[in-house]
């Protein structure tokens, strides 16, 4: 599932949980299920973001001009 789909599921679950809490009497099984699904979705979002960040880091190359070290985007060419 991509980031956009995960966020869509997250917001849908938040809305369903809000509706479940506003119902009287509370359906505790439904609330527990939604809360667990919401927590799982949050973990998936965090994992996906971490993966995206690691992937973004790999698109940089390390350049060592003289004594300094810096990272530049792969394919980046400095003007002469």
C-alpha positions in Angstrom: 0.0 0.0 0.0 1.5 3.4 -0.9 1.7 6.5 1.3 -1.5 8.1 -0.2 -3.5 4.9 0.4 -2.3 4.6 4.0 -3.2 8.2 4.7 -6.6 7.7 3.2 -7.2 4.6 5.4 -5.8 6.5 8.5 -8.3 9.4 8.0 -11.2 7.0 7.3 -10.4 5.0 10.5 -10.1 8.3 12.5 -13.6 9.3 11.3 -15.1 5.9 12.0 -13.6 6.0 15.5 -15.0 9.4 16.2 -18.4 8.2 15.1 -18.1 5.1 17.3 -17.3 7.2 20.3 -20.3 9.5 19.6 -22.7 6.6 19.6 -24.6 5.8 22.8 -24.1 3.3 24.3 -20.5 2.7 23.1 -19.8 -0.4 21.2 -16.5 -1.3 22.9 -15.6 -4.1 20.5 -16.0 -1.8 17.6 -14.0 1.0 19.3 -11.2 -1.5 20.2 -11.1 -2.9 16.7 -10.9 0.6 15.1 -8.3 1.8 17.6 -6.1 -1.3 16.9 -6.5 -0.8 13.1 -5.6 2.9 13.5 -2.5 2.0 15.5 -1.4 -0.5 12.9 -1.9 2.0 10.2 0.2 4.6 12.0 3.0 2.0 12.3 2.7 1.3 8.5 2.9 5.0 7.7 6.0 5.4 9.9 7.6 2.4 8.3 6.8 3.7 4.8 8.2 7.1 5.6 11.4 5.6 7.1 11.8 3.5 3.9 11.2 6.6 1.7 13.8 8.6 3.7 16.4 5.8 3.3 15.7 5.6 -0.4 16.1 9.4 -0.7 19.4 9.2 1.1 20.7 6.7 -1.5 20.0 9.2 -4.3 22.9 11.4 -3.0 26.5 10.9 -3.8 29.4 11.9 -1.6 31.8 14.4 -3.1 35.2 15.0 -1.6 36.7 18.2 -3.2 40.0 19.0 -1.5 39.5 18.3 2.2 35.8 19.0 2.5 33.1 16.4 2.1 29.5 17.1 1.0 26.6 15.3 -0.4 25.0 16.2 -3.7 22.1 14.8 -5.6 23.1 12.0 -8.0 23.4 13.5 -11.5 24.1 17.0 -10.1 26.7 18.9 -12.1 28.3 22.0 -10.6 28.6 24.9 -13.0 32.2 25.6 -14.2 
